[in-house]
Amino acid sequence: MNGNQIEGLIGMLATLGILVLLVLPSVLGIVRDRRIDRQLREAQEARTGNQRDKREKEAQKSSSRSTVPSTATWYADGRRSKKFVSS
């Protein structure tokens, strides 16, 4: 290797070193963002799972459910009120 080739090699290595120094913070930021996103997703899934378990436990208790009258009950209530009005 002569002097020109060594200078070219040093210049190329210096350029690659500067490129790595410029790109490294971006790569580290992307890796950090992905890690945070994964942690948030896992926390959301855990929270959703806990809420689902809680709702299933509440649904198993018959006293905690609100009862809705059937259509027949609404119809019968309407007919009773008409009888009271007409008589």
Biopython code that builds the backbone (N, CA, C, O; Angstrom):
import numpy as np
from Bio.PDB.StructureBuilder import StructureBuilder

atoms = [
    (1, "MET", "N", (0.859, -1.176, 0.000)),
    (1, "MET", "CA", (0.000, 0.000, 0.000)),
    (1, "MET", "C", (0.903, 1.236, 0.000)),
    (1, "MET", "O", (1.869, 1.330, 0.758)),
    (2, "ASN", "N", (0.564, 2.145, -0.847)),
    (2, "ASN", "CA", (1.320, 3.384, -0.867)),
    (2, "ASN", "C", (0.608, 4.448, -0.042)),
    (2, "ASN", "O", (-0.445, 4.160, 0.527)),
    (3, "GLY", "N", (1.118, 5.615, 0.042)),
    (3, "GLY", "CA", (0.592, 6.700, 0.875)),
    (3, "GLY", "C", (-0.799, 7.138, 0.474)),
    (3, "GLY", "O", (-1.624, 7.452, 1.332)),
    (4, "ASN", "N", (-1.073, 7.164, -0.831)),
    (4, "ASN", "CA", (-2.400, 7.590, -1.298)),
    (4, "ASN", "C", (-3.482, 6.587, -0.875)),
    (4, "ASN", "O", (-4.578, 6.986, -0.478)),
    (5, "GLN", "N", (-3.183, 5.327, -0.957)),
    (5, "GLN", "CA", (-4.154, 4.309, -0.567)),
    (5, "GLN", "C", (-4.424, 4.353, 0.937)),
    (5, "GLN", "O", (-5.560, 4.172, 1.375)),
    (6, "ILE", "N", (-3.374, 4.595, 1.724)),
    (6, "ILE", "CA", (-3.550, 4.691, 3.176)),
    (6, "ILE", "C", (-4.397, 5.909, 3.519)),
    (6, "ILE", "O", (-5.271, 5.835, 4.383)),
    (7, "GLU", "N", (-4.142, 7.034, 2.847)),
    (7, "GLU", "CA", (-4.951, 8.240, 3.080)),
    (7, "GLU", "C", (-6.410, 7.998, 2.692)),
    (7, "GLU", "O", (-7.324, 8.434, 3.392)),
    (8, "GLY", "N", (-6.618, 7.312, 1.593)),
    (8, "GLY", "CA", (-7.980, 6.992, 1.162)),
    (8, "GLY", "C", (-8.689, 6.082, 2.166)),
    (8, "GLY", "O", (-9.867, 6.274, 2.466)),
    (9, "LEU", "N", (-7.950, 5.080, 2.687)),
    (9, "LEU", "CA", (-8.511, 4.177, 3.675)),
    (9, "LEU", "C", (-8.867, 4.919, 4.962)),
    (9, "LEU", "O", (-9.935, 4.702, 5.536)),
    (10, "ILE", "N", (-7.971, 5.790, 5.409)),
    (10, "ILE", "CA", (-8.240, 6.585, 6.623)),
    (10, "ILE", "C", (-9.440, 7.504, 6.404)),
    (10, "ILE", "O", (-10.293, 7.636, 7.282)),
    (11, "GLY", "N", (-9.505, 8.132, 5.247)),
    (11, "GLY", "CA", (-10.639, 9.009, 4.941)),
    (11, "GLY", "C", (-11.948, 8.244, 4.906)),
    (11, "GLY", "O", (-12.961, 8.734, 5.404)),
    (12, "MET", "N", (-11.945, 7.035, 4.319)),
    (12, "MET", "CA", (-13.154, 6.221, 4.256)),
    (12, "MET", "C", (-13.581, 5.776, 5.655)),
    (12, "MET", "O", (-14.767, 5.804, 5.983)),
    (13, "LEU", "N", (-12.607, 5.363, 6.481)),
    (13, "LEU", "CA", (-12.939, 4.951, 7.849)),
    (13, "LEU", "C", (-13.456, 6.130, 8.668)),
    (13, "LEU", "O", (-14.378, 5.974, 9.468)),
    (14, "ALA", "N", (-12.862, 7.310, 8.471)),
    (14, "ALA", "CA", (-13.335, 8.500, 9.179)),
    (14, "ALA", "C", (-14.775, 8.833, 8.761)),
    (14, "ALA", "O", (-15.609, 9.173, 9.601)),
    (15, "THR", "N", (-15.056, 8.732, 7.457)),
    (15, "THR", "CA", (-16.411, 9.009, 6.955)),
    (15, "THR", "C", (-17.416, 8.002, 7.521)),
    (15, "THR", "O", (-18.510, 8.378, 7.943)),
    (16, "LEU", "N", (-17.039, 6.733, 7.527)),
    (16, "LEU", "CA", (-17.936, 5.718, 8.096)),
    (16, "LEU", "C", (-18.136, 5.940, 9.592)),
    (16, "LEU", "O", (-19.243, 5.758, 10.100)),
    (17, "GLY", "N", (-17.073, 6.334, 10.307)),
    (17, "GLY", "CA", (-17.189, 6.616, 11.743)),
    (17, "GLY", "C", (-18.141, 7.763, 12.012)),
    (17, "GLY", "O", (-18.961, 7.697, 12.927)),
    (18, "ILE", "N", (-18.031, 8.829, 11.205)),
    (18, "ILE", "CA", (-18.933, 9.987, 11.369)),
    (18, "ILE", "C", (-20.374, 9.571, 11.056)),
    (18, "ILE", "O", (-21.310, 9.975, 11.746)),
    (19, "LEU", "N", (-20.539, 8.755, 10.002)),
    (19, "LEU", "CA", (-21.880, 8.280, 9.651)),
    (19, "LEU", "C", (-22.487, 7.465, 10.788)),
    (19, "LEU", "O", (-23.663, 7.629, 11.112)),
    (20, "VAL", "N", (-21.697, 6.598, 11.387)),
    (20, "VAL", "CA", (-22.185, 5.791, 12.517)),
    (20, "VAL", "C", (-22.559, 6.701, 13.685)),
    (20, "VAL", "O", (-23.589, 6.486, 14.325)),
    (21, "LEU", "N", (-21.742, 7.710, 13.969)),
    (21, "LEU", "CA", (-22.050, 8.630, 15.070)),
    (21, "LEU", "C", (-23.327, 9.417, 14.813)),
    (21, "LEU", "O", (-24.054, 9.746, 15.750)),
    (22, "LEU", "N", (-23.604, 9.719, 13.551)),
    (22, "LEU", "CA", (-24.829, 10.459, 13.231)),
    (22, "LEU", "C", (-26.071, 9.558, 13.268)),
    (22, "LEU", "O", (-27.149, 10.006, 13.658)),
    (23, "VAL", "N", (-25.924, 8.300, 12.865)),
    (23, "VAL", "CA", (-27.072, 7.398, 12.770)),
    (23, "VAL", "C", (-27.375, 6.726, 14.110)),
    (23, "VAL", "O", (-28.528, 6.388, 14.378)),
    (24, "LEU", "N", (-26.373, 6.530, 14.944)),
    (24, "LEU", "CA", (-26.533, 5.797, 16.201)),
    (24, "LEU", "C", (-27.636, 6.359, 17.114)),
    (24, "LEU", "O", (-28.440, 5.577, 17.621)),
    (25, "PRO", "N", (-27.710, 7.684, 17.346)),
    (25, "PRO", "CA", (-28.803, 8.180, 18.209)),
    (25, "PRO", "C", (-30.201, 7.867, 17.660)),
    (25, "PRO", "O", (-31.121, 7.582, 18.427)),
    (26, "SER", "N", (-30.355, 7.921, 16.345)),
    (26, "SER", "CA", (-31.663, 7.603, 15.753)),
    (26, "SER", "C", (-32.020, 6.143, 15.964)),
    (26, "SER", "O", (-33.157, 5.819, 16.305)),
    (27, "VAL", "N", (-31.057, 5.268, 15.764)),
    (27, "VAL", "CA", (-31.304, 3.838, 15.937)),
    (27, "VAL", "C", (-31.634, 3.540, 17.396)),
    (27, "VAL", "O", (-32.556, 2.776, 17.685)),
    (28, "LEU", "N", (-30.883, 4.141, 18.313)),
    (28, "LEU", "CA", (-31.158, 3.929, 19.742)),
    (28, "LEU", "C", (-32.545, 4.460, 20.108)),
    (28, "LEU", "O", (-33.246, 3.840, 20.908)),
    (29, "GLY", "N", (-32.952, 5.600, 19.534)),
    (29, "GLY", "CA", (-34.282, 6.148, 19.793)),
    (29, "GLY", "C", (-35.388, 5.247, 19.283)),
    (29, "GLY", "O", (-36.416, 5.084, 19.941)),
    (30, "ILE", "N", (-35.182, 4.656, 18.098)),
    (30, "ILE", "CA", (-36.182, 3.740, 17.540)),
    (30, "ILE", "C", (-36.323, 2.506, 18.421)),
    (30, "ILE", "O", (-37.434, 2.052, 18.697)),
    (31, "VAL", "N", (-35.187, 1.967, 18.859)),
    (31, "VAL", "CA", (-35.215, 0.783, 19.724)),
    (31, "VAL", "C", (-35.925, 1.104, 21.032)),
    (31, "VAL", "O", (-36.719, 0.303, 21.524)),
    (32, "ARG", "N", (-35.640, 2.280, 21.597)),
    (32, "ARG", "CA", (-36.278, 2.691, 22.851)),
    (32, "ARG", "C", (-37.785, 2.867, 22.670)),
    (32, "ARG", "O", (-38.561, 2.431, 23.520)),
    (33, "ASP", "N", (-38.213, 3.509, 21.562)),
    (33, "ASP", "CA", (-39.638, 3.701, 21.297)),
    (33, "ASP", "C", (-40.364, 2.370, 21.145)),
    (33, "ASP", "O", (-41.476, 2.209, 21.649)),
    (34, "ARG", "N", (-39.747, 1.421, 20.459)),
    (34, "ARG", "CA", (-40.382, 0.111, 20.289)),
    (34, "ARG", "C", (-40.527, -0.597, 21.621)),
    (34, "ARG", "O", (-41.536, -1.257, 21.869)),
    (35, "ARG", "N", (-39.517, -0.465, 22.489)),
    (35, "ARG", "CA", (-39.588, -1.101, 23.809)),
    (35, "ARG", "C", (-40.721, -0.481, 24.630)),
    (35, "ARG", "O", (-41.475, -1.194, 25.292)),
    (36, "ILE", "N", (-40.835, 0.843, 24.584)),
    (36, "ILE", "CA", (-41.901, 1.532, 25.323)),
    (36, "ILE", "C", (-43.266, 1.146, 24.770)),
    (36, "ILE", "O", (-44.198, 0.907, 25.538)),
    (37, "ASP", "N", (-43.398, 1.083, 23.439)),
    (37, "ASP", "CA", (-44.670, 0.673, 22.834)),
    (37, "ASP", "C", (-45.061, -0.734, 23.267)),
    (37, "ASP", "O", (-46.228, -0.996, 23.559)),
    (38, "ARG", "N", (-44.091, -1.635, 23.307)),
    (38, "ARG", "CA", (-44.364, -3.011, 23.726)),
    (38, "ARG", "C", (-44.819, -3.049, 25.185)),
    (38, "ARG", "O", (-45.745, -3.782, 25.533)),
    (39, "GLN", "N", (-44.158, -2.252, 26.038)),
    (39, "GLN", "CA", (-44.552, -2.221, 27.448)),
    (39, "GLN", "C", (-45.953, -1.652, 27.618)),
    (39, "GLN", "O", (-46.738, -2.154, 28.422)),
    (40, "LEU", "N", (-46.267, -0.604, 26.860)),
    (40, "LEU", "CA", (-47.618, -0.026, 26.940)),
    (40, "LEU", "C", (-48.669, -1.017, 26.456)),
    (40, "LEU", "O", (-49.740, -1.133, 27.052)),
    (41, "ARG", "N", (-48.361, -1.736, 25.369)),
    (41, "ARG", "CA", (-49.301, -2.720, 24.842)),
    (41, "ARG", "C", (-49.531, -3.846, 25.850)),
    (41, "ARG", "O", (-50.665, -4.285, 26.042)),
    (42, "GLU", "N", (-48.457, -4.314, 26.493)),
    (42, "GLU", "CA", (-48.601, -5.371, 27.494)),
    (42, "GLU", "C", (-49.405, -4.884, 28.695)),
    (42, "GLU", "O", (-50.221, -5.626, 29.241)),
    (43, "ALA", "N", (-49.173, -3.630, 29.109)),
    (43, "ALA", "CA", (-49.926, -3.086, 30.238)),
    (43, "ALA", "C", (-51.406, -2.937, 29.880)),
    (43, "ALA", "O", (-52.279, -3.212, 30.703)),
    (44, "GLN", "N", (-51.684, -2.501, 28.647)),
    (44, "GLN", "CA", (-53.069, -2.355, 28.199)),
    (44, "GLN", "C", (-53.768, -3.713, 28.168)),
    (44, "GLN", "O", (-54.913, -3.837, 28.602)),
    (45, "GLU", "N", (-53.073, -4.731, 27.650)),
    (45, "GLU", "CA", (-53.663, -6.067, 27.600)),
    (45, "GLU", "C", (-53.910, -6.607, 29.002)),
    (45, "GLU", "O", (-54.927, -7.256, 29.246)),
    (46, "ALA", "N", (-52.993, -6.345, 29.919)),
    (46, "ALA", "CA", (-53.172, -6.817, 31.295)),
    (46, "ALA", "C", (-54.355, -6.106, 31.938)),
    (46, "ALA", "O", (-55.151, -6.726, 32.643)),
    (47, "ARG", "N", (-54.468, -4.794, 31.691)),
    (47, "ARG", "CA", (-55.576, -4.034, 32.276)),
    (47, "ARG", "C", (-56.904, -4.482, 31.685)),
    (47, "ARG", "O", (-57.892, -4.624, 32.405)),
    (48, "THR", "N", (-56.928, -4.703, 30.387)),
    (48, "THR", "CA", (-58.150, -5.162, 29.734)),
    (48, "THR", "C", (-58.540, -6.542, 30.250)),
    (48, "THR", "O", (-59.720, -6.812, 30.476)),
    (49, "GLY", "N", (-57.551, -7.416, 30.436)),
    (49, "GLY", "CA", (-57.828, -8.743, 30.971)),
    (49, "GLY", "C", (-58.391, -8.682, 32.376)),
    (49, "GLY", "O", (-59.305, -9.434, 32.712)),
    (50, "ASN", "N", (-57.846, -7.779, 33.215)),
    (50, "ASN", "CA", (-58.358, -7.635, 34.579)),
    (50, "ASN", "C", (-59.786, -7.114, 34.572)),
    (50, "ASN", "O", (-60.617, -7.564, 35.361)),
    (51, "GLN", "N", (-60.077, -6.163, 33.682)),
    (51, "GLN", "CA", (-61.436, -5.629, 33.616)),
    (51, "GLN", "C", (-62.404, -6.708, 33.130)),
    (51, "GLN", "O", (-63.533, -6.799, 33.611)),
    (52, "ARG", "N", (-61.955, -7.522, 32.174)),
    (52, "ARG", "CA", (-62.813, -8.588, 31.659)),
    (52, "ARG", "C", (-63.109, -9.606, 32.754)),
    (52, "ARG", "O", (-64.243, -10.063, 32.895)),
    (53, "ASP", "N", (-62.075, -9.963, 33.534)),
    (53, "ASP", "CA", (-62.275, -10.899, 34.644)),
    (53, "ASP", "C", (-63.253, -10.329, 35.661)),
    (53, "ASP", "O", (-64.107, -11.041, 36.189)),
    (54, "LYS", "N", (-63.117, -9.038, 35.926)),
    (54, "LYS", "CA", (-63.993, -8.382, 36.902)),
    (54, "LYS", "C", (-65.443, -8.400, 36.410)),
    (54, "LYS", "O", (-66.363, -8.674, 37.181)),
    (55, "ARG", "N", (-65.638, -8.103, 35.113)),
    (55, "ARG", "CA", (-66.984, -8.104, 34.551)),
    (55, "ARG", "C", (-67.591, -9.497, 34.566)),
    (55, "ARG", "O", (-68.784, -9.656, 34.823)),
    (56, "GLU", "N", (-66.766, -10.514, 34.289)),
    (56, "GLU", "CA", (-67.283, -11.884, 34.309)),
    (56, "GLU", "C", (-67.698, -12.295, 35.714)),
    (56, "GLU", "O", (-68.697, -12.994, 35.886)),
    (57, "LYS", "N", (-66.951, -11.874, 36.708)),
    (57, "LYS", "CA", (-67.322, -12.195, 38.086)),
    (57, "LYS", "C", (-68.621, -11.495, 38.473)),
    (57, "LYS", "O", (-69.467, -12.077, 39.151)),
    (58, "GLU", "N", (-68.776, -10.231, 38.034)),
    (58, "GLU", "CA", (-70.008, -9.505, 38.341)),
    (58, "GLU", "C", (-71.191, -10.124, 37.611)),
    (58, "GLU", "O", (-72.297, -10.160, 38.151)),
    (59, "ALA", "N", (-70.978, -10.607, 36.401)),
    (59, "ALA", "CA", (-72.063, -11.197, 35.619)),
    (59, "ALA", "C", (-72.520, -12.514, 36.225)),
    (59, "ALA", "O", (-73.667, -12.915, 36.028)),
    (60, "GLN", "N", (-71.655, -13.186, 36.950)),
    (60, "GLN", "CA", (-72.025, -14.457, 37.561)),
    (60, "GLN", "C", (-72.967, -14.268, 38.747)),
    (60, "GLN", "O", (-73.720, -15.180, 39.088)),
    (61, "LYS", "N", (-72.932, -13.103, 39.373)),
    (61, "LYS", "CA", (-73.841, -12.842, 40.489)),
    (61, "LYS", "C", (-75.200, -12.464, 39.914)),
    (61, "LYS", "O", (-75.301, -11.511, 39.141)),
    (62, "SER", "N", (-76.226, -13.188, 40.278)),
    (62, "SER", "CA", (-77.537, -12.897, 39.719)),
    (62, "SER", "C", (-78.122, -11.615, 40.305)),
    (62, "SER", "O", (-78.905, -10.936, 39.642)),
    (63, "SER", "N", (-77.754, -11.280, 41.531)),
    (63, "SER", "CA", (-78.317, -10.089, 42.147)),
    (63, "SER", "C", (-77.723, -8.803, 41.583)),
    (63, "SER", "O", (-78.322, -7.737, 41.724)),
    (64, "SER", "N", (-76.569, -8.884, 40.953)),
    (64, "SER", "CA", (-75.950, -7.676, 40.429)),
    (64, "SER", "C", (-76.494, -7.306, 39.059)),
    (64, "SER", "O", (-76.281, -6.184, 38.601)),
    (65, "ARG", "N", (-77.183, -8.209, 38.400)),
    (65, "ARG", "CA", (-77.721, -7.915, 37.081)),
    (65, "ARG", "C", (-79.022, -7.133, 37.201)),
    (65, "ARG", "O", (-79.860, -7.408, 38.059)),
    (66, "SER", "N", (-79.165, -6.154, 36.318)),
    (66, "SER", "CA", (-80.441, -5.441, 36.297)),
    (66, "SER", "C", (-81.404, -6.234, 35.426)),
    (66, "SER", "O", (-81.022, -6.749, 34.375)),
    (67, "THR", "N", (-82.626, -6.329, 35.856)),
    (67, "THR", "CA", (-83.612, -7.094, 35.096)),
    (67, "THR", "C", (-84.422, -6.140, 34.246)),
    (67, "THR", "O", (-84.812, -5.061, 34.692)),
    (68, "VAL", "N", (-84.667, -6.548, 33.032)),
    (68, "VAL", "CA", (-85.462, -5.747, 32.105)),
    (68, "VAL", "C", (-86.775, -6.487, 31.889)),
    (68, "VAL", "O", (-86.780, -7.684, 31.605)),
    (69, "PRO", "N", (-87.892, -5.767, 32.027)),
    (69, "PRO", "CA", (-89.178, -6.432, 31.825)),
    (69, "PRO", "C", (-89.315, -6.943, 30.396)),
    (69, "PRO", "O", (-88.789, -6.340, 29.461)),
    (70, "SER", "N", (-90.010, -8.037, 30.234)),
    (70, "SER", "CA", (-90.210, -8.599, 28.900)),
    (70, "SER", "C", (-91.264, -7.788, 28.151)),
    (70, "SER", "O", (-91.926, -6.915, 28.712)),
    (71, "THR", "N", (-91.392, -8.105, 26.878)),
    (71, "THR", "CA", (-92.395, -7.416, 26.050)),
    (71, "THR", "C", (-93.797, -7.695, 26.566)),
    (71, "THR", "O", (-94.660, -6.818, 26.537)),
    (72, "ALA", "N", (-94.022, -8.902, 27.033)),
    (72, "ALA", "CA", (-95.355, -9.260, 27.543)),
    (72, "ALA", "C", (-95.706, -8.392, 28.752)),
    (72, "ALA", "O", (-96.858, -7.985, 28.905)),
    (73, "THR", "N", (-94.735, -8.108, 29.604)),
    (73, "THR", "CA", (-94.996, -7.270, 30.777)),
    (73, "THR", "C", (-95.371, -5.857, 30.350)),
    (73, "THR", "O", (-96.305, -5.263, 30.890)),
    (74, "TRP", "N", (-94.626, -5.317, 29.362)),
    (74, "TRP", "CA", (-94.956, -3.968, 28.894)),
    (74, "TRP", "C", (-96.356, -3.943, 28.264)),
    (74, "TRP", "O", (-97.121, -3.001, 28.474)),
    (75, "TYR", "N", (-96.674, -4.958, 27.512)),
    (75, "TYR", "CA", (-97.984, -5.017, 26.883)),
    (75, "TYR", "C", (-99.082, -5.105, 27.939)),
    (75, "TYR", "O", (-100.098, -4.418, 27.836)),
    (76, "ALA", "N", (-98.883, -5.940, 28.945)),
    (76, "ALA", "CA", (-99.878, -6.096, 29.996)),
    (76, "ALA", "C", (-100.040, -4.799, 30.778)),
    (76, "ALA", "O", (-101.158, -4.432, 31.139)),
    (77, "ASP", "N", (-98.931, -4.097, 31.047)),
    (77, "ASP", "CA", (-99.041, -2.821, 31.762)),
    (77, "ASP", "C", (-99.856, -1.821, 30.958)),
    (77, "ASP", "O", (-100.665, -1.083, 31.520)),
    (78, "GLY", "N", (-99.653, -1.792, 29.673)),
    (78, "GLY", "CA", (-100.404, -0.867, 28.818)),
    (78, "GLY", "C", (-101.880, -1.194, 28.804)),
    (78, "GLY", "O", (-102.707, -0.283, 28.840)),
    (79, "ARG", "N", (-102.236, -2.458, 28.751)),
    (79, "ARG", "CA", (-103.638, -2.856, 28.736)),
    (79, "ARG", "C", (-104.298, -2.557, 30.068)),
    (79, "ARG", "O", (-105.458, -2.146, 30.104)),
    (80, "ARG", "N", (-103.574, -2.758, 31.172)),
    (80, "ARG", "CA", (-104.144, -2.463, 32.479)),
    (80, "ARG", "C", (-104.454, -0.976, 32.605)),
    (80, "ARG", "O", (-105.503, -0.589, 33.119)),
    (81, "SER", "N", (-103.521, -0.146, 32.125)),
    (81, "SER", "CA", (-103.752, 1.286, 32.265)),
    (81, "SER", "C", (-104.930, 1.727, 31.399)),
    (81, "SER", "O", (-105.653, 2.648, 31.779)),
    (82, "LYS", "N", (-105.137, 1.100, 30.260)),
    (82, "LYS", "CA", (-106.271, 1.455, 29.421)),
    (82, "LYS", "C", (-107.575, 1.057, 30.100)),
    (82, "LYS", "O", (-108.575, 1.767, 29.991)),
    (83, "LYS", "N", (-107.569, -0.062, 30.792)),
    (83, "LYS", "CA", (-108.781, -0.484, 31.486)),
    (83, "LYS", "C", (-109.127, 0.512, 32.575)),
    (83, "LYS", "O", (-110.293, 0.862, 32.758)),
    (84, "PHE", "N", (-108.092, 0.980, 33.313)),
    (84, "PHE", "CA", (-108.370, 1.936, 34.366)),
    (84, "PHE", "C", (-108.917, 3.250, 33.806)),
    (84, "PHE", "O", (-109.785, 3.878, 34.412)),
    (85, "VAL", "N", (-108.411, 3.652, 32.662)),
    (85, "VAL", "CA", (-108.849, 4.920, 32.074)),
    (85, "VAL", "C", (-110.281, 4.791, 31.550)),
    (85, "VAL", "O", (-111.085, 5.710, 31.710)),
    (86, "SER", "N", (-110.598, 3.665, 30.931)),
    (86, "SER", "CA", (-111.910, 3.547, 30.303)),
    (86, "SER", "C", (-113.017, 3.282, 31.333)),
    (86, "SER", "O", (-114.185, 3.535, 31.038)),
    (87, "SER", "N", (-112.693, 2.790, 32.512)),
    (87, "SER", "CA", (-113.773, 2.471, 33.438)),
    (87, "SER", "C", (-114.085, 3.560, 34.401)),
    (87, "SER", "O", (-114.978, 3.411, 35.235)),
]
sb = StructureBuilder()
sb.init_structure("model")
sb.init_model(0)
sb.init_chain("A")
sb.init_seg("    ")
for serial, (resi, resn, name, xyz) in enumerate(atoms, 1):
    if name == "N":
        sb.init_residue(resn, " ", resi, " ")
    sb.init_atom(name, np.array(xyz, "f"), 0.0, 1.0, " ", f" {name:<3s}", serial, name[0])
structure = sb.get_structure()
